[in-house]
Amino acid sequence: MSAWDLDGELRCSIDDKGRVIIPKPFREPFEAGLHMIRGLSGKCLWLFPLAEWPAQRAALLAHLTAGAGAVDAVRFLRTGFAETPDRQGRAMIPAPLRDHCGLKPNSAVAALGMGHRLELWSAELWQKQAVDVIGQVAEIMAAADLAAMRGDPEPTP
């Protein structure tokens, strides 16, 4: 679906006017505009390239057709904002979205490349979330047989 494959975790900041500077390695997909919504996986924002937003929204809506939380999830999708970053890569984050994820003026922001989208988190909140995620991933990896992936020799009987 997306022509972009965003990877990585970078830090940026939000200024006193509510603008975030999109880190340069992530900037190109958003130069012509972006659509931002409240993240459906935590207290974060999801940013999509504006040209790809209609297809992304359709794909998300197709997965949200039933269930108790479907109406709330659709609200998140329908109450986003479009923005075009300026030449320095700054994009205005509207107050309702800043409030949703705890982005405060002059604070650090964690920008996470998530393939077809960029996630923006309060760096402080992301640090706490990452600790929880690392614990979960460690449990999953401990339950998986990773010997072949690590290149460990086969055990001898």
BAFI-3210 file (N, C-alpha, C; in Angstrom, 3 decimals, decimal comma, padded with zeros to 6 digits):
// residues 157
n [1|2|3|4|5|6|7|8|9|10|11|12|13|14|15|16|17|18|19|20|21|22|23|24|25|26|27|28|29|30|31|32|33|34|35|36|37|38|39|40|41|42|43|44|45|46|47|48|49|50|51|52|53|54|55|56|57|58|59|60|61|62|63|64|65|66|67|68|69|70|71|72|73|74|75|76|77|78|79|80|81|82|83|84|85|86|87|88|89|90|91|92|93|94|95|96|97|98|99|100|101|102|103|104|105|106|107|108|109|110|111|112|113|114|115|116|117|118|119|120|121|122|123|124|125|126|127|128|129|130|131|132|133|134|135|136|137|138|139|140|141|142|143|144|145|146|147|148|149|150|151|152|153|154|155|156|157]
n.u [000,831|001,829|004,378|006,508|008,836|009,263|011,642|013,099|014,058|013,891|014,710|012,996|011,599|008,935|007,768|007,069|004,838|003,421|004,407|006,000|009,166|009,674|011,862|014,702|015,427|012,898|011,331|010,752|008,421|006,343|006,432|004,640|002,405|000,535|-001,485|-002,812|-003,700|-005,173|-003,318|-004,046|-002,948|-002,032|-000,998|-000,314|000,485|-000,493|000,999|000,393|001,432|-000,102|-001,204|-001,531|-003,342|-006,235|-006,372|-005,151|-006,921|-009,234|-008,368|-007,946|-010,558|-011,882|-011,091|-012,337|-015,053|-016,736|-017,524|-017,172|-015,535|-015,411|-016,831|-015,671|-013,025|-013,411|-014,159|-011,680|-010,349|-011,813|-011,523|-009,158|-006,409|-005,286|-002,190|000,413|003,802|006,220|009,073|011,183|010,430|008,592|005,590|002,359|000,811|-002,379|-004,074|-005,990|-004,906|-002,281|-002,842|-003,997|-001,829|-000,029|001,887|003,871|004,630|007,904|009,092|010,574|010,180|009,459|010,017|008,843|009,551|007,261|006,975|004,621|003,724|004,332|004,962|004,317|005,356|005,231|008,428|009,069|006,847|007,059|009,474|008,751|006,783|008,353|009,927|008,015|007,303|009,723|009,956|007,758|008,488|010,808|009,722|008,243|010,300|011,759|010,057|010,106|011,859|014,922|017,378|018,200|018,002|019,958|022,147|023,114|024,701|023,238|021,836|023,499|022,475]
n.v [-001,192|001,323|003,468|003,967|003,008|003,366|003,323|003,165|005,078|008,262|011,370|014,427|017,695|019,603|022,817|026,022|026,887|024,718|023,207|020,531|019,397|017,407|014,714|014,739|012,254|011,084|012,830|013,141|011,593|013,171|015,710|016,777|016,979|015,823|013,550|013,417|011,403|010,346|007,872|004,414|002,611|003,332|006,174|008,118|009,770|009,105|009,549|009,955|009,944|012,461|011,963|009,241|008,805|008,429|005,718|004,372|005,002|003,726|001,050|000,753|001,265|-000,921|-002,961|-002,347|-002,932|-004,140|-004,895|-003,782|-001,528|-000,386|001,902|003,973|003,781|004,443|007,100|008,156|007,897|009,599|012,110|013,405|015,498|017,424|018,585|020,635|020,460|023,077|024,615|023,984|021,584|021,632|020,868|021,759|020,686|020,156|021,388|019,512|017,037|017,192|017,283|014,753|012,973|013,953|015,857|018,445|021,994|022,836|020,353|017,037|014,772|011,529|010,042|007,490|005,266|003,441|001,743|002,186|004,464|007,231|007,411|009,594|010,267|011,446|011,846|011,113|009,542|007,530|006,333|005,062|003,329|001,816|000,313|-001,448|-002,737|-003,948|-005,872|-007,505|-008,370|-009,754|-011,911|-013,162|-013,834|-015,569|-017,699|-018,599|-020,644|-019,743|-020,643|-021,461|-019,070|-017,539|-018,903|-020,991|-024,103|-027,274|-029,190|-032,061|-035,440]
n.w [000,000|000,917|-000,319|001,204|003,713|006,746|009,260|012,498|015,440|016,523|018,092|018,569|018,967|020,454|019,868|021,512|020,201|019,477|017,400|015,759|014,786|012,140|012,084|009,931|008,506|008,317|006,912|004,085|003,059|004,000|002,971|001,071|002,560|005,423|007,300|010,465|013,223|016,340|017,934|017,623|019,234|021,735|023,762|021,621|018,485|015,158|012,086|008,701|005,266|003,341|000,759|000,843|002,821|002,329|001,374|003,490|005,562|004,624|004,732|007,498|008,454|007,340|008,998|011,319|011,723|013,524|016,959|020,370|020,743|018,256|017,320|018,797|017,851|015,169|015,518|016,275|013,837|012,207|013,281|012,805|011,639|008,872|007,612|006,314|006,338|006,996|005,276|006,954|007,929|009,952|011,590|012,554|015,474|016,403|019,349|020,613|019,839|020,806|023,536|023,872|023,737|025,533|024,758|025,496|025,456|024,303|024,839|024,728|022,005|020,893|017,862|015,953|013,432|011,715|009,510|007,326|008,529|010,773|014,186|016,870|020,085|023,449|024,670|027,253|028,047|026,100|026,853|029,244|028,226|026,488|028,248|029,279|026,891|026,158|028,170|027,505|024,924|025,549|026,982|024,951|023,180|024,800|024,921|022,366|019,968|019,478|018,711|016,129|014,770|016,026|015,244|016,706|017,404|016,597|019,224|020,529|020,743]
ca.u [000,000|002,649|005,656|007,509|009,096|009,924|012,214|013,988|013,551|014,642|014,156|012,783|010,968|007,767|008,078|006,036|003,658|002,768|004,937|007,034|010,035|009,790|013,280|015,054|015,310|011,487|010,617|010,347|007,040|005,368|006,672|003,438|001,325|000,353|-002,745|-002,499|-004,815|-004,792|-002,882|-004,957|-002,161|-001,409|-001,089|000,591|-000,138|-000,093|001,109|000,409|001,548|-001,454|-001,692|-001,840|-004,319|-007,519|-006,216|-004,875|-008,167|-010,122|-007,860|-008,237|-012,008|-012,271|-010,805|-013,048|-016,475|-017,543|-016,912|-017,599|-014,714|-015,340|-017,315|-014,638|-011,895|-013,812|-014,051|-010,270|-009,993|-012,564|-011,279|-007,768|-006,119|-004,315|-001,217|001,554|004,973|006,913|010,357|012,054|009,869|007,750|004,154|001,546|000,002|-003,491|-004,160|-006,615|-003,996|-001,185|-003,376|-004,225|-000,616|000,821|002,974|003,890|005,545|009,343|009,435|011,126|009,237|010,029|009,442|009,089|009,197|006,454|006,677|003,792|003,330|005,235|004,304|004,899|005,088|005,998|009,616|008,972|005,871|007,595|010,487|008,028|006,147|009,399|010,310|006,979|007,389|010,922|009,607|006,860|009,263|011,701|008,926|007,924|011,530|012,135|009,176|010,374|013,129|015,756|018,702|018,535|018,162|021,240|023,221|023,623|024,773|022,182|022,280|023,769|021,756]
ca.v [000,000|002,517|003,489|004,293|002,020|004,151|002,551|003,880|005,879|009,506|012,388|015,778|018,443|020,410|024,180|026,666|027,139|023,441|022,630|019,518|019,289|016,005|014,429|014,721|010,944|010,726|013,983|013,099|011,171|014,128|017,039|017,247|017,030|014,652|013,444|012,888|010,936|009,750|006,498|003,374|001,646|003,985|007,634|008,632|010,228|008,422|010,450|009,293|010,861|012,911|011,288|007,843|008,719|007,786|004,258|003,898|005,100|002,651|-000,219|000,730|001,139|-002,286|-003,825|-001,837|-002,978|-004,724|-004,888|-002,715|-000,335|000,029|003,275|004,856|003,755|005,224|008,510|008,547|008,022|010,689|013,401|013,768|016,790|017,482|019,665|020,624|020,992|024,184|024,241|023,402|020,308|021,808|020,633|022,149|019,631|020,828|021,199|018,252|015,906|017,349|016,897|013,301|012,185|014,586|016,660|019,756|022,924|022,750|019,047|016,051|013,907|010,329|009,770|006,080|004,818|002,223|001,253|003,079|005,645|007,718|007,618|010,602|010,024|012,174|011,022|010,588|008,453|006,429|005,645|004,158|002,320|000,950|-000,629|-002,489|-003,477|-004,782|-007,026|-008,376|-008,978|-010,733|-013,105|-013,811|-014,438|-016,691|-018,820|-019,049|-021,334|-018,809|-021,213|-021,431|-017,681|-017,066|-019,687|-021,940|-025,469|-028,205|-029,998|-033,477|-036,333]
ca.w [000,000|001,043|-001,016|002,201|004,754|007,781|010,360|013,389|016,563|016,605|018,984|018,081|020,052|020,120|020,321|022,328|019,365|019,191|016,166|015,907|013,610|011,733|011,852|008,513|007,857|008,143|006,381|002,677|002,766|004,508|002,403|000,383|003,532|006,266|008,039|011,789|014,049|017,623|017,726|018,088|020,018|022,876|023,852|020,610|017,244|013,936|010,950|007,402|004,128|002,989|-000,450|001,157|003,897|001,991|001,309|004,846|006,323|004,152|005,268|008,936|008,641|006,980|010,145|012,498|011,414|014,597|018,276|021,270|020,590|016,856|017,154|019,326|016,926|013,990|015,924|016,179|012,423|011,585|013,932|012,609|011,034|007,780|007,803|005,408|007,035|006,345|004,676|007,978|008,352|011,147|011,406|013,706|016,091|017,076|020,803|021,060|019,630|021,770|024,844|023,865|023,970|026,532|024,192|026,146|024,788|024,576|025,399|023,809|021,304|020,270|016,537|015,662|012,087|011,822|008,168|006,514|009,291|011,802|015,471|017,743|021,494|024,447|024,902|028,617|028,030|025,293|027,640|030,154|027,377|025,951|029,303|029,284|025,633|026,215|028,993|026,738|023,843|026,175|027,271|023,674|022,654|025,660|024,602|020,998|019,764|018,725|018,487|014,698|014,378|016,562|014,656|017,684|016,860|017,009|020,370|020,217|021,671]
c.u [000,869|003,930|006,799|007,649|009,939|010,372|013,042|013,256|014,460|013,961|014,025|012,131|009,745|008,035|006,909|004,781|002,918|003,236|006,015|007,857|010,181|011,267|013,574|014,960|013,862|010,718|010,034|008,905|005,981|005,503|005,434|002,227|001,233|-001,035|-002,400|-003,777|-004,270|-004,418|-003,864|-004,227|-001,442|-001,573|-000,067|-000,224|000,374|-000,105|001,241|000,698|000,145|-002,016|-002,112|-002,937|-005,637|-007,428|-005,957|-006,144|-009,116|-009,675|-008,156|-009,731|-012,492|-012,049|-011,598|-014,563|-017,333|-016,800|-017,284|-016,814|-014,679|-015,769|-016,278|-013,436|-012,205|-013,763|-012,616|-009,875|-010,629|-012,281|-009,808|-007,642|-005,126|-003,435|-000,140|002,742|005,595|008,275|011,347|011,536|009,008|006,279|003,433|000,739|-001,130|-003,583|-004,850|-005,701|-002,792|-001,643|-003,537|-002,966|000,391|002,014|002,873|004,873|006,986|009,743|009,945|010,022|010,014|009,277|009,846|008,637|008,506|006,039|005,935|003,338|004,452|004,421|005,063|004,415|005,779|007,205|009,577|008,008|006,393|008,640|009,835|007,394|007,195|009,854|009,301|007,081|008,591|010,652|008,727|007,618|010,200|010,955|008,615|009,152|011,969|011,298|009,440|011,710|013,988|017,136|019,105|018,779|019,510|022,407|023,832|023,697|023,628|022,683|022,501|023,050|022,649]
c.v [001,246|002,368|003,690|003,160|002,711|003,254|003,478|004,606|007,088|010,449|013,704|016,529|019,177|021,801|024,778|027,022|025,850|022,800|021,609|019,534|017,807|015,732|014,207|013,334|010,502|011,745|013,801|012,657|012,222|015,525|017,616|017,326|015,734|014,701|012,789|012,522|010,490|008,296|005,503|002,348|002,309|005,489|008,268|009,194|009,368|009,451|009,628|010,321|011,191|012,179|009,851|007,694|008,081|006,255|003,679|003,922|003,980|001,299|-000,335|000,541|-000,270|-003,253|-003,434|-001,876|-003,514|-004,605|-003,656|-001,432|000,222|001,477|004,262|004,913|004,564|006,715|008,992|008,770|009,250|012,058|013,786|015,128|016,617|018,701|019,527|021,230|022,155|023,707|023,661|022,059|020,405|021,623|021,013|020,947|020,339|020,447|019,902|017,037|015,989|016,883|015,382|012,536|012,878|015,332|018,068|020,669|022,728|021,441|018,114|015,149|012,711|010,098|008,355|005,759|003,473|001,704|002,297|004,331|006,033|007,876|008,690|010,348|011,102|011,287|010,385|009,395|007,260|005,644|004,647|003,012|001,319|-000,075|-001,779|-003,368|-004,421|-006,028|-008,013|-009,098|-010,035|-012,025|-013,880|-014,519|-015,629|-017,919|-019,383|-019,788|-020,453|-019,373|-021,119|-019,992|-017,109|-017,799|-020,686|-023,335|-026,316|-029,004|-031,449|-034,357|-037,103]
c.w [000,000|000,247|-000,044|003,202|005,827|008,925|011,232|014,500|016,679|017,577|018,234|019,232|019,524|020,678|021,083|021,537|019,008|017,894|016,500|014,619|013,300|011,446|010,370|007,859|007,597|007,305|004,980|002,429|003,124|003,902|001,727|001,313|004,308|006,884|009,367|012,524|015,399|017,361|018,310|018,949|021,184|022,804|022,913|019,446|016,106|012,824|009,676|006,323|003,613|001,772|-000,179|002,205|003,469|001,944|002,697|005,694|005,917|004,724|006,760|009,192|008,323|008,134|011,389|012,311|012,538|015,916|019,065|021,066|019,187|016,663|017,663|018,391|015,671|014,312|015,825|014,726|011,780|012,200|013,877|011,939|009,898|007,993|006,732|006,143|006,256|005,825|005,686|008,483|009,591|010,774|012,698|014,184|016,830|018,554|021,223|020,888|020,564|023,151|024,952|024,246|024,885|025,974|024,749|025,422|025,260|025,242|024,304|023,269|020,745|018,968|016,156|014,245|012,172|010,448|007,362|007,254|010,244|013,070|016,242|019,158|022,320|024,744|026,290|028,671|027,235|026,087|028,600|029,371|026,875|026,982|029,358|028,044|025,656|027,056|028,251|025,633|024,407|026,488|025,995|023,124|023,488|025,336|023,210|020,948|018,863|018,403|017,017|014,244|014,852|015,922|015,620|017,034|017,380|018,211|019,942|021,240|022,587]
res [m|s|a|w|d|l|d|g|e|l|r|c|s|i|d|d|k|g|r|v|i|i|p|k|p|f|r|e|p|f|e|a|g|l|h|m|i|r|g|l|s|g|k|c|l|w|l|f|p|l|a|e|w|p|a|q|r|a|a|l|l|a|h|l|t|a|g|a|g|a|v|d|a|v|r|f|l|r|t|g|f|a|e|t|p|d|r|q|g|r|a|m|i|p|a|p|l|r|d|h|c|g|l|k|p|n|s|a|v|a|a|l|g|m|g|h|r|l|e|l|w|s|a|e|l|w|q|k|q|a|v|d|v|i|g|q|v|a|e|i|m|a|a|a|d|l|a|a|m|r|g|d|p|e|p|t|p]
***
